[in-house]
């Protein structure tokens, strides 16, 4: 695809978002299953080798992984592994479970349609659905410690300085 084809694909999307801001609001989601036999969380990506591309809301055709989905998948994986590790450390019997993350994006921001629209996720929600007999106190401890020690969650919550550079390679 060349630049002109790319503009042609995105032009109707941009116009739609200019006319209807709500059409640019999309919720992405990811989920994973806790490994009942170890400290692991299996995240289903549907791809052995992940190739990232544009989300259909920005002109992609939907055949490539969206990096927003991949971010949520990373959160699910990290939170699931962390919860498993915490459960193991505190002796909480979590037989199995599901970790779900979803986030809201306004694609007007990334397409440059509206300067007041943020580029990136506005809100992310993380949920643990656990097969356990643990009482409310243990569940609260599991959640508190998982939140405290999940690298991806803490990175998202705390923000992080990110630098970028472009280097020409011969």
N, C-alpha and C positions, 0 to 999 in steps of 0.2 A: 504494500500500500504506500503510495506516495503522499506528499503533503496535501495536494489538492483533493485526493480521494478521502483523506482523513478529515479535512474540513467539510467535505460534502456529507460525511457520515455524522459529524457532530453538529452541523448547522441546524438541522431540525430539532435536535435535542436542546440546544441552547435557546432556540426560539421558544420551544415549549416551556422551558424553565423560566424564561423572561415573562411569559404570559401567565404561567401557573406555578408559583413558587412551591406549592405542595407537591407537585409532580417530581421535584428534585429530592424530596425527602425519602430515603430508602433505608430500611433496616437490614443489616447483614447479620448473619448468625453462624455460629460454629458450635459443635458439641463433641464430646468424647466419652468413652467408657472407661471407668476405673478397672484396672486389672485385679480380679479377685484373688490372684495368687502372688502378687508382688507390688512393689512400689513403682507403679507405672500407670500411664493413662494413654489409651489408644485414641488418636484423633483421626477421624475418617476424612481424608481429602479427596478420595476418589481418583487419585493420580499417583503412580509410583514415582515419576519424575515430575515435579511441579514446574510448569511454565506459567509465568505471570503475564497478564495482559490487562487491557482495559475492561472495566465493568461495562455491561451493556448500557447503563445509564450515562456513560461518557463516550459511547461509540463502539465499544467492543462487541464482538459477536457471541460472547458467552462461552467460547470454547477454551479459554485460558483462565487460569486461577486469578482471582482478584486479590490484590495485596491487602485490602481491607479484611477480606475473609481470612487470609493467612495470619493477619495480626490477631484476630479473634481466636483462631485455631491455636496460635502460640499461647495466648492467655489461658485457654481451656487446658492445653497440655501441661503448662507450668502449674496452674492451680490444681489440676488433678493429681499430678505427681507430688506436689507439696502437701496436699490434703492426705494422700496415702502415707507420706513420710511422717506427718504429724500424728495421724491415727496410730501408726506403728509405734512412734515414740511415746505416746501417752497411754497406749494400751486400749484404745477405743476400737471396738469390733465393728468395722465397716465391711459388710459382706461384699457389696458391690455398689454401684451408683452411676450417676450420669452428671456431667458437668456441662453447663450450657452458658454461652455468652452471646449477647446480641448487642449491636451498636447502631446508633442513628447517624446518618450522614446526610448532608445537604449538598448535592452535587453541583449546585450553582456556584459554590465556592471554588471547587477545583477546576471548573470550566471557565471561571472568570466572568460569569454572567452577572453576579451581584457582589459588589465589593463588601457589603455587610454580611454576606453569608460566610461562615467559617470554612476553612479548608481543614478537613479532618473530622473525626468523630465528635459529636456534641455530647453524647451520653453513651455509656457502656454499662450493661447489666450482666452480672455473673450470678449463676444459681447452681447450687449443689442439690441433687436429688439422691438421697442416700438410703440404701437398704441397711438399716441398723436398728438395734434396740436401744441405742444410746439415749439418755435422758436429755432434757433441754440444757442442763448445765454442761454436759459433755459436748453437745452440738455447738453451744456458744464458744466453748474453748477451741474446738476444731476450727470453727470459722475464724475466730480471732487470730489464732496462730497461723492458719493458712494465709490469711490476709497479710499478716506481718512478714512472713517468710517467702511469699511468692514473688520471685524476681520480676516477672512481667507485670504483675499487678502493681507492685511498688513503683516500678518504672513509669507506668501510665499515671498513677496517682500523683507521684512526686514531680513528674516532669524531669527532663534530663536535657543537659546541654548537648546539642547535636551539631556537629560541624559538617560541612560538605565542601568538596573541592572537585574540580575537574582537571584532569591531567591528560595531556596529549601523549599518546604512546606511539613511538615510531613504527 
